[in-house]
């Protein structure tokens, strides 16, 4: 079996979206003066889909959300020629070939995300070629089903947040993640508003359920050091991305400062990047995303590394490529879960582009033993809402 063609397409969403709301999520742009709504640069309303076909007629699907137009160009011009004509079962060789050929200008960021998309498609082919789901190739089922946490709860009206939390509490979820809406620029008033958000959600979900707190790089080290002692009484399971991803020493300092575990890794790449985080004890929870970190080939290694360091892995954004990794390793106790929503931030776009994404029941995700590969196909129902770039 040889790889015959590699096709990358950008799907741009042209359908309805939920209007942006100010101060609904602190983020890295909040540390700069900006007259615009600051989350706009972090939304994903386009997605690149990679289809790799073999000479035996199997087609594997991969995907990348980061900078999709640039990712497509990297795949078309640099990565496709490196894998065409090769056996997809030589996936480690192909991964190293892509990684090393782009090393001078790649290594992290969009180049690694593009490699991830190709690697995902290759693993989809491998599963289909033996009629097994991908998680069966990675170690098999390590849990009957995957516990997942409800990931939404952006800061808006407090009563609306409470109603949203209650709705999914009633659906059986035992863990929830909220986003802070305020950072250093909002001074002491923002501190009080952030604490009100946490308190309001604890009123609804109580202390028998987990509450995770997300900063999305919208704080700095000084502000985070002020906030951590104030947050301890709310017993969060973790505080996510309190500072920008490059401030690894800041992560390490915060992780030693408080009883609150610090999480991160959504914006880290490759095995070496995570080894550095773990060696510095910078995070107590690892949150890579398989379609960014280097694909399944890289993520599988990172899982083993985290297991050796006794650091749990909870991949970013849910989505099928991450669920297969979570199912197949003891290092992953749970998964993130974005419900089916109108397109707002962009993670929800996955629901509109792909068929096969599982729906949580009573706070759990189940993967089938009978669906080969990643279990995804392009959804026809919403294609009229996408503009496609070949």
N, C-alpha and C positions, 0 to 999 in steps of 0.2 A: 504493500500500500504506500503510495506516494502522494504528497500534496501537489495538486494540479493548478489550482487558482486561489488567489486571495482577493477578496472584494470588500472594500470599506465604503460604507454609505453613511452620510450624516442625515439624521432625521430631525428636522426643526419643527417644534410644536407651534402650530398656528391656530390652535383651538382656544377655548375660553380659559382664562386664568383668574385666580382670586386676586383682587387688588392688594398691592403691598400695603402694609401697615407700619407706621413708624414705631421705633422702640420695641419691636417685638422680639428681637434677639440681639444681644450684644455681639460684636464681632471685631475682627482686627482693624477694620476701617474706622471704628469709633474712636481710636486714639489719634486720629487726624481730624482737623476741621473739614467738614463736608456739608455743603448745603443740600445734598440729595439724600434720599433714603439709602442707608449704608449697606443693606444686605444685597443690593442689586447685583453686585459683582460675584456673589457667591451662589446665585441661582442657576440651575441647570434646566434650560428650556430647549436644549438640543442634546442629541446623543449620537455617538458613532457606533454602528453595528458592523462587525467583521464577520464575513461568511467565508470559511475555508472549505473548499471542495477537494476531495481526493479522487484519484483515478478509478477508484471502485464505486464512486457515486455518493459517498457519505459527505454530509455537509455539517460543519461545526459552527456554532455561533459564539462570538465573543462581543464584548461591549466596553466602551469607555465614555465617561461623562465629562471628564476634564477637558477643556479647550477642544471641543470635538473637531473643529475644522483643521486645527493644527495637527491633532492626532491622526486624522485621515491622511494628511500629507506625509507624515512620518511613516505611516504604514505603507502607503502606496509607493513612496520613493525609496525608502530605506529597508523596511522590514520584510515586505513581501518577497523581494528577490533573494533574501537570505534563507527563506524556508521552502520556497517552491522547489519541487523535485526531490524533497527529502521525506523520509519515513516519519510520520508524526509520533511514532513510539520512541523515537530518539529525542524526546521532549527536553531532556536536560541539555543535550548538545545544542539543540535549536535555541533554547533560552540563553545559554552562554554565548552563542553566536550573535544573537540580537543585542545582548547586553554589552558585549565587548566591542562590537562593531560601532556602537553609538556612544561608547564610553567618553570620548573626548568632549562631547557636547550634551550627553544625556545624563546617565547615572540616577537622576531623581526627576521629579516633576513630570511633565507631559511626556517625555520620552519613555519613562518607565511605565506610565499609564498606557501608552500605545503598545508597548511590549506585553502588558497585562492582557490587553484585548486579544492579541494574537494567541497568547498562551491559553486563555480561556477557550478559544475556539478549538485549539489543538486538544485540550482535555475533553471537550464535548465530543470530538471525533473518537477519542480513545474509548470513552464510555459506550458510544453507539456501536463501535466495532466489536465489542464483546457483549453487547446487550446488557450492560450493567450501569446503574447510576454512578456518577463520579465519586460519591462518597464511599462506594464499595471498593474503588481503586485506591483510596487514600488510607484505608484502615477499617472501613466498615462502620457499622452502627455502634456507637459507644453510649447511646442513650435511647430510650424508647421513643421519645419525642423531645423537641428542643424548647425549653422555657424561653419566653421572649418578653421584653419589656416594651410598654407602649411609649413611643417616641414622638411626641408632638409638644403640646403644652407650651406654646410660645406666649410670651408675656403680652397680655392685652388687659381687658377688664378682668378684675380678680374673680368676680362671680362667674364670668364666662369660662375661665380656666377651671374653676371648681366644678362647674357643670360638665365640662369635657372630661375631667378626671373621673367624676362619678359615673358617667356613661360607660367608660371602659372598665372601671372597677366592677360594675354590674355585669360586664361581659366576661369576667373571670381573670382579668389581669391582676398580677400581684406585684408588679414593678412598673415604675413610671419615670420618665425623664422630662424635666422642665428646662426652659431656656431663660436665662436672665435677660432683662431688657435694658439694664443700666450698667455703666462702667465708670472709670475715673472721671470722665468729662462731666458727669452728673453730680459730682461732689457728694456731700453727706446726704442730701435728699435722695440721691440714687441708691446709696447704701440702705436707707430705710425702705425704699420701694422694693429692692431686691429681697430684703428680709421678709417683707409682707407677702411676697410671692411664695416663698418657701413655707411660711406659716400657714397661708391659705390652703396650700395643697396638703400639708400634714393634717389639717382639720378634716379633710375629706377622706384621705387614704389611711390615716392613723399611722401607728408605728409598727404594725405587724406586716406592713408592705414596704418594699424598697422604694426609695426616692433618689434618683440621680440628678445631678445639677450640671448644667452645660453653660460654659462661658464663650465658647467658640473664638478663643484667642482675643476676646474683647477687653481683657484686663491687662495690667502690667504687674510686675513683681511686687511693687510697694502696695498696690491696691489689694492684690490677692492676699498678702500677708496681713492686711487689716481685716479682710473679710473672713478668713479661715476661722479665727477664734469665735466670731459671731455666729458662724454656721454650725459649729460642733453640736450644739444642743438639739439640732434638728436631725442628727444622725444620718447624714447622707451616705449612700453606698459609695459614691465617688464624686469628685469635682473634676469636670472634663475640660481639657484645654484651657487652663486659666491664662496662659501667656502664649505668645506667638511660637510657632513650632521650632524655630531656630534657637530659642532660648533654653537649651537643654540644661544648663546649669541652674536656671531659674526653676525649671521643673523639679530638678533634684533637690534644691533647697526647700521648695514647698512640700515635697513628698516626705521630707524628714521633719517638717515643722509641726505637723498636726496629726491627729488621729484620723483625719479624713484622707482616704486614699486619693491620689492624683492619677488621672487617666489621660491617655493621649495616644497618638500614633496615626490618626486619620490622615495627617499630612506628612507622614514619614514614608520612606521608600526602601525596599530591598533588605536583605538579610543583615548587611553591615550597619544600616541605619538603626535597626532594632537591637542589634548587639550593643551599640553605643548607648542607647537608652537604658538597657538592662544593666550594663556594666556600671553606669553612673547612678543606678537606682533612681532614675528620673521619673518612672511611672510605676504604679502598683497594678494597673490594668492596661493591657495593650489593645488598641482599637484600629488595627490596619483595615484597609478596604481592599479586597482581592483584586478589584479592577483598577487599582492604583499601585499596589505595593510591588507588582511584578508578576501578578497572576497566581495561579494555583501552584505552580512550580516553586515560586518564592514563598508563598504563604504557608505551604506545607512545612517548609524548613523553619519558618518563624514559629509555627506552632510547637515544633520539637524543641526549639531554643527556649521558648517560654515555659514549657513543661519542665525543663531542666532547672530554670530559675524560680520555679513555683510561682509564676506570675500568670494570672488568668488572661485569656484572650476573649474579647467580646467585639467581633468585627463591626465596623461602621456600616450603618444604613440598611441592615437586613439584606434582602435581595438574594436570589438563588445561588449565585456564585459564592456568597459568604456562608449560606446555610450548609452547603456541602462540606465546607471546612469545619464548621462548628459541630456537625453531626459526627465527624470522623476523628475527633481528638478529645481526650480527657482534659486538655488545657482550656477548653471553652465551656463554661458553665451555662451560657445563655446567649441569646441573640437580640439585636435591636430589631424593632418592627415598626415600619411606617404603614399605617392603614391606608385603604383606598380613599383618596381625597381628590377634590378638584386640584389641578396643578397650581401649586403655590410656591414652594421652595424649589422643587425640582426632583427630589428623591421619589416623589409620587409619580413622576413621568414614567418610571419603570413599569408601573401598572398598565399604562396606556400603550406601551410599545411592545411588551412581551406577554404572551400567554404562558401559563405554567407556574407563575409565582403563587406560592401557597398562601391561603388566608388563615390567620390565627384563629384557633378555637379554644376558648377558656384559657387564653394566655399561652398557648403552645403552638408550635409549628411542627408539622409532620412531613417527612419526605417518603416517597414511595420506593419500595424495592424493585418495582416493575417498570419504571420509566427510565430509559437509558440516557446516558450523557448528563448534561445539566438539567434537562427537562424543560427547556425553553423553546419557543418558536415565535416568530414575528406575528403580532396580533393584527388581524385584518380589519377588525371592527372599527378602529380609530385611524386607519391610514389616511383617510381623507383630511384629517386634521394636521397632518405632517407635510412639510415641504421636504422633498428628498433630494439630496445632492450626491450624485454618483462620483 
